[in-house]
Amino acid sequence: MSQTASLLATLKRQLRAQGKTYADVARWLGLSEASVKRLFAERHLTLARLECICEHLGMELFELTQMMQAEMHRLQQLTHTQEQRIADDRELFLVAVCVL
C-alpha cells in the first residue's frame, strides 16, 4: 500500500472514531459531499485540505503520520508467540499462507 493510501486510510479511521462523516468534511472544506468522496477515492487531497481536516479532528498532521506509521508497523509484524501459534496449528498456518 502506498504512503498516500495508508495516510488516507488512517485519516478515515480517525474520522470514524470521532463520529465524523464526509458531510462534516465537506462543510469544513466548503465543498460538496460528492467532491469530498471524489477527493478520497482519487487520493487527491492537498496538504492544506489535509491540514484543515486534521485541525477539525483536534490533531496535527504530524500526529496523523505517526498514527499511520504505527499502524503500518503493527500490521507488518507478528510477535514470536503469534508466529509460534500459527506454526503449531496446521489449519491456522494454511489460512495465514492464503492471506499472504
DSSP file (Angstrom, degrees, kcal/mol; ACC not computed):
  #  RESIDUE AA STRUCTURE BP1 BP2  ACC     N-H-->O    O-->H-N    N-H-->O    O-->H-N    TCO  KAPPA ALPHA  PHI   PSI    X-CA   Y-CA   Z-CA
    1    1 A M              0   0    0      0, 0.0     0, 0.0     0, 0.0     0, 0.0   0.000 360.0 360.0 360.0 134.8    0.0    0.0    0.0
    2    2 A S     >  -     0   0    0      1,-0.1     4,-2.4     4,-0.0     5,-0.2  -0.240 360.0-113.1 -69.3 162.2    1.4    3.4   -0.9
    3    3 A Q  H  > S+     0   0    0      2,-0.2     4,-2.7     1,-0.2     5,-0.2   0.878 117.9  53.5 -63.9 -37.2    2.0    6.0    1.8
    4    4 A T  H  > S+     0   0    0      2,-0.2     4,-2.5     1,-0.2     5,-0.2   0.942 110.2  46.4 -62.6 -47.2   -0.8    8.2    0.4
    5    5 A A  H  > S+     0   0    0      1,-0.2     4,-2.3     2,-0.2    -2,-0.2   0.906 113.8  49.0 -61.9 -41.9   -3.3    5.3    0.6
    6    6 A S  H  X S+     0   0    0     -4,-2.4     4,-2.3     2,-0.2    -2,-0.2   0.907 111.0  49.8 -64.0 -42.5   -2.1    4.5    4.1
    7    7 A L  H  X S+     0   0    0     -4,-2.7     4,-2.3     1,-0.2    -2,-0.2   0.920 113.0  45.8 -63.9 -44.0   -2.3    8.1    5.3
    8    8 A L  H  X S+     0   0    0     -4,-2.5     4,-2.5     2,-0.2    -1,-0.2   0.860 111.0  53.0 -69.2 -34.4   -5.9    8.4    3.9
    9    9 A A  H  X S+     0   0    0     -4,-2.3     4,-2.0    -5,-0.2    -1,-0.2   0.905 110.5  48.0 -64.5 -40.6   -6.9    5.1    5.4
   10   10 A T  H  X S+     0   0    0     -4,-2.3     4,-2.1     2,-0.2    -2,-0.2   0.906 110.9  51.1 -64.6 -42.0   -5.6    6.3    8.8
   11   11 A L  H  X S+     0   0    0     -4,-2.3     4,-2.5     1,-0.2    -2,-0.2   0.913 108.6  51.2 -62.0 -43.3   -7.5    9.6    8.3
   12   12 A K  H  X S+     0   0    0     -4,-2.5     4,-2.6     1,-0.2    -1,-0.2   0.901 108.8  51.3 -61.4 -40.8  -10.7    7.7    7.5
   13   13 A R  H  X S+     0   0    0     -4,-2.0     4,-2.7     1,-0.2    -1,-0.2   0.891 110.2  49.5 -63.5 -38.5  -10.3    5.6   10.7
   14   14 A Q  H  X S+     0   0    0     -4,-2.1     4,-1.6     2,-0.2    -2,-0.2   0.897 109.9  50.7 -67.4 -39.7   -9.8    8.8   12.7
   15   15 A L  H  <>S+     0   0    0     -4,-2.5     5,-3.1     2,-0.2     3,-0.2   0.947 113.6  45.3 -60.1 -48.1  -12.9   10.3   11.1
   16   16 A R  H ><5S+     0   0    0     -4,-2.6     3,-1.6     1,-0.2    -2,-0.2   0.908 109.3  55.5 -61.4 -43.3  -14.9    7.2   12.0
   17   17 A A  H 3<5S+     0   0    0     -4,-2.7    -1,-0.2     1,-0.3    -2,-0.2   0.826 112.1  43.3 -61.2 -31.8  -13.5    7.1   15.5
   18   18 A Q  T 3<5S-     0   0    0     -4,-1.6    -1,-0.3    -3,-0.2    -2,-0.2   0.337 116.5-113.2 -96.7   7.0  -14.7   10.6   16.2
   19   19 A G  T < 5 +     0   0    0     -3,-1.6     2,-0.3     1,-0.2    -3,-0.2   0.768  66.8 146.4  70.6  25.9  -18.1   10.0   14.5
   20   20 A K      < -     0   0    0     -5,-3.1    -1,-0.2    -6,-0.2     2,-0.2  -0.678  29.5-159.5 -96.8 151.5  -17.4   12.4   11.7
   21   21 A T     >  -     0   0    0     -2,-0.3     4,-2.0     1,-0.1     3,-0.3  -0.681  37.5 -98.8-121.4 173.8  -18.7   11.9    8.1
   22   22 A Y  H  > S+     0   0    0      1,-0.2     4,-2.8    -2,-0.2     5,-0.2   0.821 123.4  61.5 -61.7 -29.6  -17.8   13.1    4.6
   23   23 A A  H  > S+     0   0    0      2,-0.2     4,-2.0     1,-0.2    -1,-0.2   0.899 104.0  48.2 -63.5 -39.5  -20.7   15.6    5.1
   24   24 A D  H  > S+     0   0    0     -3,-0.3     4,-2.3     2,-0.2    -2,-0.2   0.937 112.4  48.0 -63.4 -46.5  -18.7   17.1    8.0
   25   25 A V  H  X S+     0   0    0     -4,-2.0     4,-2.4     1,-0.2    -2,-0.2   0.900 109.2  54.0 -61.5 -41.1  -15.5   17.2    6.0
   26   26 A A  H  X>S+     0   0    0     -4,-2.8     5,-2.4     1,-0.2     4,-1.2   0.911 108.9  48.8 -59.8 -43.2  -17.4   18.8    3.1
   27   27 A R  H  <5S+     0   0    0     -4,-2.0     3,-0.3     1,-0.2    -1,-0.2   0.911 111.4  49.5 -63.4 -42.5  -18.7   21.5    5.4
   28   28 A W  H  <5S+     0   0    0     -4,-2.3    -2,-0.2     1,-0.2    -1,-0.2   0.884 118.2  39.2 -63.7 -38.5  -15.1   22.2    6.8
   29   29 A L  H  <5S-     0   0    0     -4,-2.4    -1,-0.2    -5,-0.2    -2,-0.2   0.545 108.3-120.3 -91.1  -7.8  -13.6   22.4    3.3
   30   30 A G  T  <5S+     0   0    0     -4,-1.2     2,-0.2    -3,-0.3    -3,-0.2   0.870  73.6 118.5  70.0  36.7  -16.5   24.3    1.7
   31   31 A L      < -     0   0    0     -5,-2.4    -1,-0.3    -6,-0.2     2,-0.2  -0.743  69.7 -93.5-124.4 171.4  -17.1   21.6   -0.8
   32   32 A S     >  -     0   0    0     -2,-0.2     4,-1.9     1,-0.1     5,-0.1  -0.501  35.3-115.7 -80.4 158.9  -20.0   19.3   -1.7
   33   33 A E  H  > S+     0   0    0      1,-0.2     4,-2.4     2,-0.2     5,-0.2   0.878 117.5  55.9 -62.6 -36.9  -20.1   15.8   -0.1
   34   34 A A  H  > S+     0   0    0      1,-0.2     4,-2.2     2,-0.2    -1,-0.2   0.889 105.5  51.7 -62.0 -39.3  -19.7   14.3   -3.6
   35   35 A S  H  > S+     0   0    0      2,-0.2     4,-2.5     1,-0.2    -1,-0.2   0.896 109.4  49.6 -65.0 -39.4  -16.5   16.3   -4.1
   36   36 A V  H  X S+     0   0    0     -4,-1.9     4,-2.3     2,-0.2     5,-0.2   0.922 109.8  50.7 -65.6 -43.7  -15.1   15.1   -0.8
   37   37 A K  H  X S+     0   0    0     -4,-2.4     4,-2.7     1,-0.2    -2,-0.2   0.909 111.4  49.2 -58.7 -41.7  -15.9   11.5   -1.8
   38   38 A R  H  X S+     0   0    0     -4,-2.2     4,-2.9     2,-0.2    -2,-0.2   0.908 108.2  53.3 -64.7 -42.7  -14.1   12.0   -5.1
   39   39 A L  H  <>S+     0   0    0     -4,-2.5     5,-2.5     1,-0.2     4,-0.5   0.914 113.9  42.5 -59.2 -43.5  -11.0   13.5   -3.3
   40   40 A F  H ><5S+     0   0    0     -4,-2.3     3,-0.6     3,-0.2    -2,-0.2   0.916 115.1  49.3 -70.0 -42.3  -10.7   10.5   -1.1
   41   41 A A  H 3<5S+     0   0    0     -4,-2.7    -2,-0.2     1,-0.2    -1,-0.2   0.893 118.0  39.5 -64.3 -39.8  -11.4    8.0   -3.9
   42   42 A E  T 3<5S-     0   0    0     -4,-2.9    -1,-0.2    -5,-0.2    -2,-0.2   0.470 105.8-128.9 -88.4  -1.8   -8.9    9.6   -6.2
   43   43 A R  T < 5 +     0   0    0     -3,-0.6    -3,-0.2    -4,-0.5    -4,-0.1   0.939  63.0 138.3  53.2  51.4   -6.4   10.2   -3.3
   44   44 A H      < +     0   0    0     -5,-2.5     2,-0.4    -6,-0.2    -1,-0.1  -0.365  13.8 142.4-127.2  53.2   -6.1   13.8   -4.3
   45   45 A L        -     0   0    0     -6,-0.2     2,-0.1    -5,-0.1   -37,-0.0  -0.797  44.0-133.4 -93.7 133.3   -6.1   15.9   -1.1
   46   46 A T     >  -     0   0    0     -2,-0.4     4,-2.5     1,-0.1     5,-0.2  -0.404  24.4-112.3 -75.7 162.3   -3.9   18.9   -0.9
   47   47 A L  H  > S+     0   0    0      1,-0.2     4,-2.8     2,-0.2     5,-0.2   0.878 118.5  56.1 -62.0 -37.2   -1.8   19.4    2.2
   48   48 A A  H  > S+     0   0    0      2,-0.2     4,-2.0     1,-0.2    -1,-0.2   0.918 110.4  43.9 -62.2 -43.1   -3.9   22.5    3.0
   49   49 A R  H  > S+     0   0    0      2,-0.2     4,-2.4     1,-0.2    -2,-0.2   0.905 113.4  50.8 -68.5 -40.7   -7.1   20.4    3.0
   50   50 A L  H  X S+     0   0    0     -4,-2.5     4,-2.4     1,-0.2    -2,-0.2   0.913 110.8  49.2 -60.9 -43.4   -5.5   17.6    4.9
   51   51 A E  H  X S+     0   0    0     -4,-2.8     4,-2.4     2,-0.2    -1,-0.2   0.889 109.4  52.6 -63.3 -40.4   -4.3   20.1    7.5
   52   52 A C  H  X S+     0   0    0     -4,-2.0     4,-2.0     2,-0.2    -2,-0.2   0.917 109.9  47.9 -62.1 -44.7   -7.8   21.6    7.7
   53   53 A I  H  X S+     0   0    0     -4,-2.4     4,-1.4     1,-0.2    -2,-0.2   0.931 111.8  49.6 -62.4 -45.9   -9.3   18.2    8.3
   54   54 A C  H  <>S+     0   0    0     -4,-2.4     5,-2.6     1,-0.2     4,-0.4   0.902 107.9  54.5 -59.9 -41.3   -6.7   17.3   11.0
   55   55 A E  H ><5S+     0   0    0     -4,-2.4     3,-1.2     1,-0.2    -1,-0.2   0.911 107.8  49.0 -59.6 -43.3   -7.4   20.7   12.7
   56   56 A H  H 3<5S+     0   0    0     -4,-2.0    -1,-0.2     1,-0.3    -2,-0.2   0.744 109.0  53.5 -69.8 -22.4  -11.1   19.9   12.9
   57   57 A L  T 3<5S-     0   0    0     -4,-1.4    -1,-0.3    -3,-0.3    -2,-0.2   0.467 118.6-114.0 -87.3  -2.6  -10.2   16.5   14.4
   58   58 A G  T < 5S+     0   0    0     -3,-1.2     2,-0.3    -4,-0.4    -3,-0.2   0.844  79.1 106.0  75.6  33.7   -8.1   18.2   17.0
   59   59 A M      < -     0   0    0     -5,-2.6    -1,-0.3    -8,-0.1     2,-0.2  -0.948  67.1-115.0-141.5 161.0   -4.8   16.8   15.8
   60   60 A E     >  -     0   0    0     -2,-0.3     4,-1.7     1,-0.1     3,-0.3  -0.620  29.3-118.0 -90.8 155.0   -1.7   17.9   14.0
   61   61 A L  H  > S+     0   0    0      1,-0.2     4,-2.1    -2,-0.2     5,-0.2   0.868 117.2  59.1 -58.3 -37.1   -0.7   16.5   10.6
   62   62 A F  H  > S+     0   0    0      1,-0.2     4,-2.1     2,-0.2    -1,-0.2   0.887 102.5  52.2 -60.1 -40.3    2.4   15.1   12.3
   63   63 A E  H  > S+     0   0    0     -3,-0.3     4,-2.5     1,-0.2    -1,-0.2   0.893 107.0  52.9 -64.0 -39.6    0.2   13.1   14.7
   64   64 A L  H  X S+     0   0    0     -4,-1.7     4,-2.3     1,-0.2    -1,-0.2   0.917 109.5  48.2 -61.9 -43.1   -1.7   11.6   11.8
   65   65 A T  H  X S+     0   0    0     -4,-2.1     4,-2.4     1,-0.2    -1,-0.2   0.876 110.2  52.3 -66.9 -35.9    1.5   10.5   10.1
   66   66 A Q  H  X S+     0   0    0     -4,-2.1     4,-2.4     2,-0.2    -2,-0.2   0.914 109.5  49.3 -64.1 -41.7    2.7    9.0   13.4
   67   67 A M  H  X S+     0   0    0     -4,-2.5     4,-2.6     2,-0.2    -2,-0.2   0.915 110.2  51.6 -61.6 -42.7   -0.5    7.0   13.7
   68   68 A M  H  X S+     0   0    0     -4,-2.3     4,-2.6     1,-0.2    -2,-0.2   0.929 110.9  47.2 -59.9 -46.2   -0.1    5.8   10.1
   69   69 A Q  H  X S+     0   0    0     -4,-2.4     4,-2.5     1,-0.2    -1,-0.2   0.898 111.8  50.4 -64.1 -40.2    3.4    4.6   10.8
   70   70 A A  H  X S+     0   0    0     -4,-2.4     4,-2.6     2,-0.2    -1,-0.2   0.910 112.2  47.4 -64.6 -41.6    2.4    2.9   14.0
   71   71 A E  H  X S+     0   0    0     -4,-2.6     4,-2.2     2,-0.2    -2,-0.2   0.907 112.2  49.5 -66.1 -41.4   -0.5    1.1   12.2
   72   72 A M  H  X S+     0   0    0     -4,-2.6     4,-0.9     2,-0.2    -2,-0.2   0.917 114.1  45.7 -63.1 -42.6    1.8    0.1    9.3
   73   73 A H  H >X S+     0   0    0     -4,-2.5     4,-0.7     1,-0.2     3,-0.6   0.919 113.0  49.7 -65.9 -44.0    4.4   -1.3   11.7
   74   74 A R  H 3< S+     0   0    0     -4,-2.6     3,-0.5     1,-0.2    -1,-0.2   0.860 111.8  48.5 -65.0 -35.6    1.8   -3.1   13.8
   75   75 A L  H 3< S+     0   0    0     -4,-2.2    -1,-0.2     1,-0.2    -2,-0.2   0.649 108.7  54.0 -80.7 -14.2    0.2   -4.7   10.8
   76   76 A Q  H << S+     0   0    0     -4,-0.9     2,-0.4    -3,-0.6    -1,-0.2   0.542 104.0  56.5 -98.0  -7.8    3.5   -5.9    9.3
   77   77 A Q     <  -     0   0    0     -4,-0.7     2,-0.3    -3,-0.5    -1,-0.1  -0.970  58.2-159.9-132.1 141.3    4.9   -7.8   12.3
   78   78 A L        -     0   0    0     -2,-0.4     2,-0.1     1,-0.0    -3,-0.0  -0.826  29.8-111.5-107.5 153.3    3.7  -10.6   14.5
   79   79 A T     >  -     0   0    0     -2,-0.3     4,-2.5     1,-0.1     5,-0.2  -0.369  32.5-107.5 -74.5 164.6    5.0  -11.4   17.9
   80   80 A H  H  > S+     0   0    0      1,-0.2     4,-2.5     2,-0.2     5,-0.2   0.898 122.1  53.3 -59.6 -40.7    7.1  -14.5   18.5
   81   81 A T  H  > S+     0   0    0      2,-0.2     4,-2.3     1,-0.2    -1,-0.2   0.906 108.9  48.6 -62.1 -42.6    4.1  -16.1   20.3
   82   82 A Q  H  > S+     0   0    0      2,-0.2     4,-2.1     1,-0.2    -2,-0.2   0.917 111.9  49.0 -64.0 -43.7    1.8  -15.3   17.4
   83   83 A E  H  X S+     0   0    0     -4,-2.5     4,-2.4     1,-0.2    -2,-0.2   0.912 111.6  49.4 -61.6 -42.3    4.2  -16.8   14.9
   84   84 A Q  H  X S+     0   0    0     -4,-2.5     4,-2.1     1,-0.2    -1,-0.2   0.899 108.8  52.5 -65.2 -40.7    4.6  -20.0   17.0
   85   85 A R  H  X S+     0   0    0     -4,-2.3     4,-1.0     1,-0.2    -1,-0.2   0.907 111.3  46.9 -62.3 -41.3    0.8  -20.4   17.4
   86   86 A I  H  < S+     0   0    0     -4,-2.1     3,-0.5     1,-0.2     7,-0.4   0.919 112.5  49.6 -65.2 -43.3    0.4  -20.2   13.6
   87   87 A A  H  < S+     0   0    0     -4,-2.4    -2,-0.2     1,-0.2    -1,-0.2   0.826 111.1  50.1 -66.1 -31.2    3.3  -22.6   13.0
   88   88 A D  H  < S+     0   0    0     -4,-2.1     2,-0.7    -5,-0.2    -1,-0.2   0.682 102.1  66.5 -81.2 -18.4    1.8  -25.1   15.5
   89   89 A D     X  -     0   0    0     -4,-1.0     4,-2.8    -3,-0.5     5,-0.2  -0.903  65.7-161.2-112.1 110.4   -1.7  -25.1   14.1
   90   90 A R  H  > S+     0   0    0     -2,-0.7     4,-2.1     1,-0.2    -1,-0.2   0.893  92.0  46.0 -58.2 -45.0   -1.9  -26.6   10.6
   91   91 A E  H  > S+     0   0    0      2,-0.2     4,-2.2     1,-0.2    -1,-0.2   0.911 114.0  48.1 -66.3 -42.4   -5.3  -25.0    9.7
   92   92 A L  H  > S+     0   0    0      1,-0.2     4,-2.4     2,-0.2    -2,-0.2   0.885 110.5  52.8 -64.9 -38.5   -4.2  -21.6   11.0
   93   93 A F  H  X S+     0   0    0     -4,-2.8     4,-2.4    -7,-0.4    -2,-0.2   0.905 107.8  51.0 -62.3 -42.1   -1.0  -21.9    9.1
   94   94 A L  H  X S+     0   0    0     -4,-2.1     4,-2.2     2,-0.2    -2,-0.2   0.906 110.4  49.0 -62.3 -42.5   -2.9  -22.7    5.9
   95   95 A V  H  X S+     0   0    0     -4,-2.2     4,-2.4     2,-0.2    -2,-0.2   0.920 110.4  51.2 -62.6 -43.5   -5.1  -19.6    6.4
   96   96 A A  H  X S+     0   0    0     -4,-2.4     4,-2.2     1,-0.2    -2,-0.2   0.905 110.1  49.0 -61.5 -42.4   -2.0  -17.5    7.0
   97   97 A V  H  < S+     0   0    0     -4,-2.4    -1,-0.2     1,-0.2    -2,-0.2   0.910 111.2  50.0 -64.0 -42.0   -0.4  -18.7    3.8
   98   98 A C  H  < S+     0   0    0     -4,-2.2    -2,-0.2     1,-0.2    -1,-0.2   0.886 110.1  50.6 -64.9 -38.6   -3.7  -18.0    1.9
   99   99 A V  H  <        0   0    0     -4,-2.4    -1,-0.2     1,-0.3    -2,-0.2   0.907 360.0 360.0 -65.1 -41.6   -3.9  -14.5    3.3
  100  100 A L     <        0   0    0     -4,-2.2    -1,-0.3    -5,-0.2    -2,-0.2   0.514 360.0 360.0 -68.5 360.0   -0.3  -13.7    2.3
